[in-house]
């Protein structure tokens, strides 16, 4: 058995994917193909919402789906909303990305300059009115100390300066409002012309344009909400499909905070902008007691240099079913930090990271029981009677279900058998002596009189002092 401390952990590069769905351990490719077929049938345009909790692989999925779409000759845009939320209006971001993408398409590239002109005019029509501009400018000037200096001068020279400035600004605001009223119809026509131009471009595409907007629930609430509003009002065009990637529950909280709605009203508001919701496979389906999840854990463990199959299996069988992939990866990385030279100690270190810190001896028995239950004859077993457990049967079950050759876990079973046999002799002294001897092999520190609670407290203290 090889026990190595070498770390081989690499961050997945999702920006330059060479092969779509490479490393797909959750069968996400199937959903990607279904979505592609659905998008290809859409001629009316749509806004889809891909919903999953944080850490459940949304970005991994849409990045690989993007590559899949590109391989299928789709025009596709990936937009990180969080990376762009420093901008005031998302209209500019979306229209710029569409311009850049469609400029590469031979079917529409000759019309792209006209679209750019219409987009620029539309953006100008959407700019805030002068009073808001003046307010923003005023705040900026204040922060820069300009008006602070003027205020000091006004204090020194009298109130006439303030009155004069107020009259001048008031007149400018009045002129701006009048001009805005007069230009309202022109702005409406400008925005309508923009939508018509975009619709003409999209109609020339062989396949629908797919715009993936990721990290929507992480960006500024006002930017995120304005983004979905801009999509609905100005980009709801046939043959353009938007995919909003979000944690829906978190996004509803953003709406609630921004508008002051209650939960139901916030959900209804979001539903106005989404035509179809797609739940990504939840964590119960991803990290569950099946062979595919064992392969995930095995890959993660090998990535941090842990080659012991016994530890892979214990980690897998003890894991909670509702853990997200991101949390699982975090636990594996913590294990890599805490692991020691002794594989016996590491067996319980791994267990302590995925079970409650107390009851480790009982939890290890539960792991053994779960393996025994792989035989239907043992399906009703509720407690492990290790004295009657035959190693050959145990080896066979592990080999048939996981294709593994274990050593450390088998050794632990043999050790516990000795303890149980000794316990049946009703010799308390010899039992405690043997228990102490056996458990010291797996303990973090040697204790002259090792007891179960001392053994488990060692791991509790080790985790709490190390993290």
Buried (B, 14 or more C-beta within 10 A) or exposed (E): EEBEEEEEEEEEEBEEBEEBBEEBBBEBBEBBBEBBEBBBEBEEBBBBBBBBBEBBBBBBBBBBBBBBBBEBEBBBBBBBBBEBBEEEBBBBBBBBBBBEBBBEBEEBEEBBEEBBEBBBBBBEBBEEEBBEEBEEEEEEBEEEEEBEEBEEEBEEEEEEBBEEEEEEEEEEBEEBEEEBEEEEEEBEEBBEBBBEBBBBBBEBBEBBBBBBBBBBBBBBBEBBBBBBBBBBEBBBBBBBBBBBBBBBEEBBBBBBEBEEBEEEBBBEBBEEBBBEBBEBBBBEBBBEEEEEBBBBBBEBBEBBBBBBBBBBBBBBBBBEEEBBBEBBBBBBBBBBEBBEEBBBBBBBBBBBBBBEBBEBBEBBBBBBBBBBBBBEEBEEEEEBEBEEBEEEBBBEBBEEBBEBEBEBBBBBBEBBBBBBEBBEEEEEEEBBBBBBEBBBBBBBEEBEEBEEEBBBBBBBEBBEEEE
